[in-house]
Amino acid sequence: MPKTRRLVSIVDDDHSVRRALRRLVRFAGFTAETFASAEDFLSSASLVQTACLVLDIHLNGGMSGFGLQAQLTTDRVVIPIIFITAHDDVSLRERAENSGAVAYLCKPFNDELLLDAIRGVVGRDGNRLDQGPIGKRDGGG
């Protein structure tokens, strides 16, 4: 029986945030890898193994979180993205919603919100679930 992908990749330029998120995600039963930049993630072997990407929008130097998302789209790499940011504003939130991201969390956020978003993508048993983009969850009609 093939092993399901449970790798959560975390891209954030703040070492303490990367360390804390890696511990949290691993404690919840997932495999976690961290990267200080979008470029580090793009050049890693983890790229093809990632089931969910926790991605800071504002990365110092180099490519931004939205830039990484655009590059993944260009390269036809489909990875569900949970955007995180310490600089919340309406335009960022709308851009994240329109980008197809599965979640948008403002730092500091509740650990369970992040874990719920990851589980919503990967599932508790490691099986990837199909989820619509944020902001489109109501049945409407």
N, C-alpha and C positions, 0 to 999 in steps of 0.2 A: 504494500500500500504506500503510495507516494506521500511524502511529508508535505504538509501545506505550508505556504509562506506566511510567516508571522513576523517578518522583519519590519520594524518601524525605524525609518531613518529620520534623524533630527538634524536640521540645519539652522544654526544660530551662531552669531559671532561672539556671543558672551559665554566664556568658558564655564562660569558658575551655572548658567541656565542649562547649557548642554549636559553638564554633570548631573544636575538635579533631575532633569527630564529623563535622562538615560536610566537613572536609578528607579524612578517612578514607573517607567514603562517596563523595565525588567521585573520589578516587584509584582507587576500585574500579570506577568507570565509571558510577555512577548520578548523577542530578541530585539535589541536596540543598538544602533550604530549612530555615532554623532560626527558632524562635520562642521568646521568653522566657516566654510564658505560654499557658495553654490558651485564654484569651480571644482572644489575638492569632491563634492558629491558626484558631479558629472563625470569625473575621471576615475571613480571608484568602481570596484566589482559589485558593490552593494546596489548600484543603480538597477540592475536587472533582477535583483532579488527582493526589492522593496515592495511591500504590500501597502504601506501607508507612509506618507511623508509629512512630518511636522516641520513647517517652514516659516521662519521669521521673515516678515515682509521687508524690514529695513536691515540690510547687512552692510557693514562698513567695508568700503572698498570693493571693487569688482561688481558682480552681478547682484541685483536685488532679488527678493523672493518672487516678485512678478516676472522678472527677467528669466529666472530659472524655470518658472512655469511655462513661459513662452518658448523657451528652448526645448523643453520636454515635448511640447505640442509640435514644434517644428520637426523634432526627431521621431515623432509618432510613438513616444513612450507614454503609456497611460498609467499614471500613479495617482490615486486619490490623495488630495492635499488638504491638510488642516493648516490654515494660516494662523500665525500668532503675531501679535504686535504690542508694543508699549505705547504706540502713538495712534490711538484710535481717533478716527474722524469719519464723518458721513461718506466722503468720497472714497476712502479706503474700503470701508465696509461694503459700499455698493460695487466697487470694482471686484472685490473678493466674491461677492454673491454672483455677479455676472460672469465670473471666470469659470464657474463650475466647481469651485472649492466645496468640500464637504462640511467645513466648519471654519469659523472665524472667531478667535478668542483673544481677548485683551488681557495683557499682563498687568498685574498678577491675576491669574485665573485659578479657579478651584480645580484641584487635581482630578476630581471625579468628572468634571466637564470634559477635560481632555481625554480621560480614559473612556468615557462614554462615546466620544466621537471616534476614537480608535476602534473600539468594539463595534461601533456602527458600520465601520468599513470592513474590518477584518473578521469580526465575529468572535465570540468567546472561545470557540473551538478552533480558531485559526482559519476557517473557511471565509474567503472573501465574499462580502455581500454587495449587491448592487444598491446604491443609494443615490437619490437625486441630489441636485445641488442645494446649498443652503438657501433659505428663503422661499422654497417651493415645496414645502412639506404638507401644506393643508390640502384637503380634498377639493376645495373650491367647487363652485358649480351652482 
